[in-house]
């Protein structure tokens, strides 16, 4: 287990009470709840940044190659995928990029 570093937070009383209640409902100590919540928030921030970088790279690739998908094709694909996941349709064929530019 990696070493830990002590820190302190000054929380408004109402927030601390809400944290205590949420932690109790989840069977956690307030400390464990706050550590988990902060770790989750940090991971979401990293994932959001990676998503942004991936989107920018995909845009650059699309601009360089002219290949991509129309919004209508993507919406239709996701609608078909929802039907498939609900057990009401066959799995849709993968989208194939086409020249857009």
KOLLORO-387265 format. One line per field, with one value per atom (N, C-alpha, C, O): residue number from 1; residue in one letter; atom name; x, y, z. Coordinates in pm, whole numbers, plus 50000, padded with zeros to 5 digits. Layout:
<rs>
doba [NUM|...] $
keke [A|...] $
tilo [CA|...] $
u [X|...] $
v [Y|...] $
w [Z|...] $
</rs>
This chain:
<rs>
doba [1|1|1|1|2|2|2|2|3|3|3|3|4|4|4|4|5|5|5|5|6|6|6|6|7|7|7|7|8|8|8|8|9|9|9|9|10|10|10|10|11|11|11|11|12|12|12|12|13|13|13|13|14|14|14|14|15|15|15|15|16|16|16|16|17|17|17|17|18|18|18|18|19|19|19|19|20|20|20|20|21|21|21|21|22|22|22|22|23|23|23|23|24|24|24|24|25|25|25|25|26|26|26|26|27|27|27|27|28|28|28|28|29|29|29|29|30|30|30|30|31|31|31|31|32|32|32|32|33|33|33|33|34|34|34|34|35|35|35|35|36|36|36|36|37|37|37|37|38|38|38|38|39|39|39|39|40|40|40|40|41|41|41|41|42|42|42|42|43|43|43|43|44|44|44|44|45|45|45|45|46|46|46|46|47|47|47|47|48|48|48|48|49|49|49|49|50|50|50|50|51|51|51|51|52|52|52|52|53|53|53|53|54|54|54|54|55|55|55|55|56|56|56|56|57|57|57|57|58|58|58|58|59|59|59|59|60|60|60|60|61|61|61|61|62|62|62|62|63|63|63|63|64|64|64|64|65|65|65|65|66|66|66|66|67|67|67|67|68|68|68|68|69|69|69|69|70|70|70|70|71|71|71|71|72|72|72|72|73|73|73|73|74|74|74|74|75|75|75|75|76|76|76|76|77|77|77|77|78|78|78|78|79|79|79|79|80|80|80|80|81|81|81|81|82|82|82|82|83|83|83|83|84|84|84|84|85|85|85|85|86|86|86|86|87|87|87|87|88|88|88|88|89|89|89|89|90|90|90|90|91|91|91|91|92|92|92|92|93|93|93|93|94|94|94|94|95|95|95|95|96|96|96|96|97|97|97|97|98|98|98|98|99|99|99|99|100|100|100|100|101|101|101|101] $
keke [X|X|X|X|X|X|X|X|X|X|X|X|X|X|X|X|X|X|X|X|X|X|X|X|X|X|X|X|X|X|X|X|X|X|X|X|X|X|X|X|X|X|X|X|X|X|X|X|X|X|X|X|X|X|X|X|X|X|X|X|X|X|X|X|X|X|X|X|X|X|X|X|X|X|X|X|X|X|X|X|X|X|X|X|X|X|X|X|X|X|X|X|X|X|X|X|X|X|X|X|X|X|X|X|X|X|X|X|X|X|X|X|X|X|X|X|X|X|X|X|X|X|X|X|X|X|X|X|X|X|X|X|X|X|X|X|X|X|X|X|X|X|X|X|X|X|X|X|X|X|X|X|X|X|X|X|X|X|X|X|X|X|X|X|X|X|X|X|X|X|X|X|X|X|X|X|X|X|X|X|X|X|X|X|X|X|X|X|X|X|X|X|X|X|X|X|X|X|X|X|X|X|X|X|X|X|X|X|X|X|X|X|X|X|X|X|X|X|X|X|X|X|X|X|X|X|X|X|X|X|X|X|X|X|X|X|X|X|X|X|X|X|X|X|X|X|X|X|X|X|X|X|X|X|X|X|X|X|X|X|X|X|X|X|X|X|X|X|X|X|X|X|X|X|X|X|X|X|X|X|X|X|X|X|X|X|X|X|X|X|X|X|X|X|X|X|X|X|X|X|X|X|X|X|X|X|X|X|X|X|X|X|X|X|X|X|X|X|X|X|X|X|X|X|X|X|X|X|X|X|X|X|X|X|X|X|X|X|X|X|X|X|X|X|X|X|X|X|X|X|X|X|X|X|X|X|X|X|X|X|X|X|X|X|X|X|X|X|X|X|X|X|X|X|X|X|X|X|X|X|X|X|X|X|X|X|X|X|X|X|X|X|X|X|X|X|X|X|X|X|X|X|X|X] $
tilo [N|CA|C|O|N|CA|C|O|N|CA|C|O|N|CA|C|O|N|CA|C|O|N|CA|C|O|N|CA|C|O|N|CA|C|O|N|CA|C|O|N|CA|C|O|N|CA|C|O|N|CA|C|O|N|CA|C|O|N|CA|C|O|N|CA|C|O|N|CA|C|O|N|CA|C|O|N|CA|C|O|N|CA|C|O|N|CA|C|O|N|CA|C|O|N|CA|C|O|N|CA|C|O|N|CA|C|O|N|CA|C|O|N|CA|C|O|N|CA|C|O|N|CA|C|O|N|CA|C|O|N|CA|C|O|N|CA|C|O|N|CA|C|O|N|CA|C|O|N|CA|C|O|N|CA|C|O|N|CA|C|O|N|CA|C|O|N|CA|C|O|N|CA|C|O|N|CA|C|O|N|CA|C|O|N|CA|C|O|N|CA|C|O|N|CA|C|O|N|CA|C|O|N|CA|C|O|N|CA|C|O|N|CA|C|O|N|CA|C|O|N|CA|C|O|N|CA|C|O|N|CA|C|O|N|CA|C|O|N|CA|C|O|N|CA|C|O|N|CA|C|O|N|CA|C|O|N|CA|C|O|N|CA|C|O|N|CA|C|O|N|CA|C|O|N|CA|C|O|N|CA|C|O|N|CA|C|O|N|CA|C|O|N|CA|C|O|N|CA|C|O|N|CA|C|O|N|CA|C|O|N|CA|C|O|N|CA|C|O|N|CA|C|O|N|CA|C|O|N|CA|C|O|N|CA|C|O|N|CA|C|O|N|CA|C|O|N|CA|C|O|N|CA|C|O|N|CA|C|O|N|CA|C|O|N|CA|C|O|N|CA|C|O|N|CA|C|O|N|CA|C|O|N|CA|C|O|N|CA|C|O|N|CA|C|O|N|CA|C|O|N|CA|C|O|N|CA|C|O|N|CA|C|O|N|CA|C|O|N|CA|C|O|N|CA|C|O|N|CA|C|O|N|CA|C|O|N|CA|C|O|N|CA|C|O|N|CA|C|O|N|CA|C|O] $
u [50085|50000|50089|50185|50058|50141|50130|50030|50232|50226|50115|50076|50065|49960|50017|50118|49950|49990|49870|49760|49891|49783|49751|49840|49623|49578|49453|49396|49412|49289|49203|49253|49075|48977|48889|48848|48862|48766|48638|48631|48537|48411|48301|48298|48210|48090|48014|48011|47954|47884|47778|47762|47706|47600|47659|47602|47773|47837|47887|47870|47949|48001|47887|47902|47774|47659|47609|47573|47606|47562|47659|47617|47788|47890|47873|47875|47856|47838|47717|47723|47607|47485|47504|47467|47564|47588|47681|47658|47786|47881|47812|47831|47731|47659|47570|47566|47498|47409|47485|47432|47611|47692|47779|47858|47763|47840|47988|48072|48019|48157|48180|48086|48305|48339|48337|48348|48322|48325|48458|48462|48566|48698|48705|48748|48663|48667|48579|48616|48465|48373|48441|48434|48505|48569|48687|48705|48767|48880|48828|48881|48725|48670|48612|48632|48539|48478|48583|48568|48689|48797|48870|48904|48893|48958|48871|48921|48740|48647|48649|48652|48646|48647|48777|48775|48888|49017|49021|49070|48970|48966|48877|48912|48761|48672|48742|48726|48818|48890|48994|49009|49066|49164|49095|49144|48984|48911|48856|48858|48807|48755|48867|48846|48984|49099|49140|49170|49142|49179|49076|49112|48948|48842|48862|48849|48895|48919|49038|49030|49146|49264|49232|49274|49157|49118|49029|49045|48937|48848|48926|48901|49019|49101|49187|49202|49241|49321|49232|49273|49111|49019|48980|48970|48960|48927|49042|49021|49164|49280|49293|49327|49266|49271|49165|49192|49044|48935|48967|48941|49023|49057|49169|49171|49262|49374|49332|49381|49240|49203|49072|49047|48987|48854|48756|48642|48799|48715|48646|48706|48519|48445|48306|48276|48220|48082|47990|48023|47876|47777|47705|47697|47652|47575|47456|47423|47392|47276|47315|47243|47429|47477|47506|47472|47570|47603|47477|47466|47381|47255|47183|47131|47179|47112|47184|47119|47316|47393|47361|47338|47361|47333|47189|47163|47097|46958|46951|46883|47021|47024|47094|47051|47199|47271|47182|47186|47102|47009|46908|46874|46859|46764|46832|46772|46954|47030|47048|47025|47090|47113|46986|46989|46873|46744|46692|46586|46766|46727|46621|46556|46602|46497|46549|46470|46681|46737|46872|46931|46918|47052|47154|47123|47276|47384|47406|47417|47412|47434|47574|47668|47586|47718|47799|47744|47930|48014|48004|47987|48015|48017|48149|48255|48141|48260|48277|48187|48394|48415|48404|48436|48358|48350|48402|48415|48431|48485|48378|48268|48410|48315|48361|48279|48489|48542|48586|48633] $
v [49881|50000|50124|50132|50222|50343|50422|50412|50500|50580|50684|50727|50722|50823|50951|50950|51060|51191|51250|51256|51293|51354|51492|51568|51523|51655|51687|51600|51809|51844|51929|52003|51917|51995|52069|52013|52191|52266|52268|52333|52198|52183|52262|52272|52317|52377|52267|52152|52304|52206|52129|52009|52197|52129|52023|51915|52053|51956|51838|51723|51862|51753|51662|51540|51720|51640|51555|51438|51612|51537|51423|51313|51450|51347|51234|51116|51271|51170|51082|50960|51142|51068|50977|50860|51031|50950|50834|50722|50860|50755|50647|50528|50687|50592|50502|50381|50562|50485|50383|50278|50414|50323|50230|50152|50239|50153|50187|50100|50315|50360|50461|50524|50475|50586|50714|50709|50826|50954|50971|51022|50928|50938|50855|50905|50730|50643|50699|50694|50752|50811|50929|50940|51018|51135|51093|51149|50997|50950|50893|50925|50808|50748|50854|50849|50950|51056|51141|51175|51176|51254|51173|51227|51044|50959|50949|50956|50932|50924|51053|51050|51167|51296|51315|51365|51276|51288|51199|51241|51077|50986|51041|51034|51097|51157|51271|51287|51352|51463|51409|51463|51303|51243|51186|51204|51117|51060|51168|51154|51277|51389|51450|51483|51466|51520|51425|51469|51294|51197|51198|51190|51209|51216|51337|51327|51451|51573|51555|51593|51497|51474|51377|51398|51271|51175|51241|51215|51326|51394|51489|51495|51562|51653|51576|51619|51462|51380|51324|51321|51281|51228|51338|51314|51458|51570|51598|51618|51599|51623|51513|51541|51389|51278|51295|51274|51332|51352|51466|51456|51575|51687|51651|51698|51567|51527|51428|51433|51337|51231|51258|51204|51342|51365|51253|51257|51154|51038|51056|51106|51013|51023|50966|50891|51005|50958|51079|51178|51071|51178|51162|51052|51270|51265|51171|51097|51174|51087|50940|50860|50904|50765|50723|50612|50811|50780|50764|50670|50855|50843|50713|50645|50679|50555|50434|50340|50436|50326|50308|50197|50419|50408|50365|50294|50406|50360|50209|50137|50161|50018|49943|49833|49998|49935|49926|49827|50029|50025|49913|49843|49897|49788|49652|49559|49641|49517|49486|49373|49585|49563|49529|49461|49576|49545|49408|49363|49343|49212|49214|49112|49328|49341|49343|49355|49331|49340|49270|49240|49246|49193|49304|49423|49262|49360|49435|49372|49568|49645|49625|49597|49639|49633|49753|49861|49734|49849|49961|49937|50082|50197|50197|50170|50226|50234|50382|50443|50438|50578|50598|50510|50718|50750|50891|50968|50923|51055|51160|51153|51257|51364|51498|51582|51519|51648|51645|51746] $
w [50000|50000|50000|50077|49914|49910|50040|50111|50069|50192|50183|50074|50297|50303|50362|50433|50331|50382|50454|50399|50576|50653|50597|50559|50594|50552|50632|50698|50627|50697|50606|50521|50625|50550|50649|50750|50621|50700|50619|50514|50667|50595|50663|50785|50584|50644|50719|50676|50829|50915|50837|50857|50749|50673|50580|50565|50516|50427|50507|50465|50622|50705|50750|50752|50785|50825|50709|50727|50589|50471|50441|50406|50453|50430|50532|50497|50657|50762|50732|50748|50690|50660|50539|50542|50433|50313|50343|50299|50419|50456|50537|50513|50634|50718|50633|50653|50536|50449|50365|50329|50335|50254|50338|50286|50469|50557|50563|50584|50543|50544|50655|50704|50695|50784|50700|50578|50766|50694|50622|50510|50686|50626|50498|50394|50505|50387|50276|50158|50312|50214|50144|50021|50221|50160|50072|49964|50117|50036|49905|49798|49912|49791|49699|49577|49755|49675|49605|49488|49676|49616|49508|49403|49533|49432|49308|49195|49327|49214|49133|49010|49201|49132|49054|48942|49114|49047|48922|48817|48933|48817|48707|48589|48743|48641|48570|48448|48643|48580|48481|48372|48520|48429|48305|48193|48324|48211|48119|47997|48178|48098|48014|47897|48072|48000|47887|47777|47915|47811|47699|47582|47734|47634|47544|47422|47604|47526|47432|47315|47482|47397|47284|47170|47315|47210|47105|46986|47148|47055|46964|46844|47022|46940|46839|46725|46882|46790|46679|46563|46714|46612|46514|46393|46565|46475|46380|46261|46432|46346|46241|46126|46280|46185|46077|45958|46119|46023|45927|45807|45980|45894|45796|45683|45842|45756|45649|45536|45683|45589|45517|45409|45578|45522|45550|45503|45627|45656|45791|45887|45797|45923|45910|45818|46004|46009|46018|46084|45952|45966|46099|46153|46149|46273|46258|46351|46143|46120|46128|46187|46070|46076|46220|46261|46296|46435|46518|46597|46500|46575|46540|46629|46411|46370|46430|46475|46430|46487|46635|46681|46710|46853|46880|46977|46797|46812|46788|46861|46684|46658|46770|46807|46825|46936|47060|47132|47084|47198|47180|47275|47059|47031|47050|47104|47007|47024|47172|47215|47249|47393|47467|47569|47415|47476|47430|47475|47341|47293|47185|47160|47120|47020|46877|46783|46858|46723|46720|46823|46599|46579|46605|46599|46633|46654|46522|46416|46527|46404|46349|46424|46220|46158|46204|46226|46219|46260|46157|46037|46206|46115|46038|46094|45913|45828|45789|45732|45821|45784|45635|45556|45598|45456|45435|45530|45312|45279|45304|45248|45388|45420|45365|45329|45358|45314|45170|45118] $
</rs>
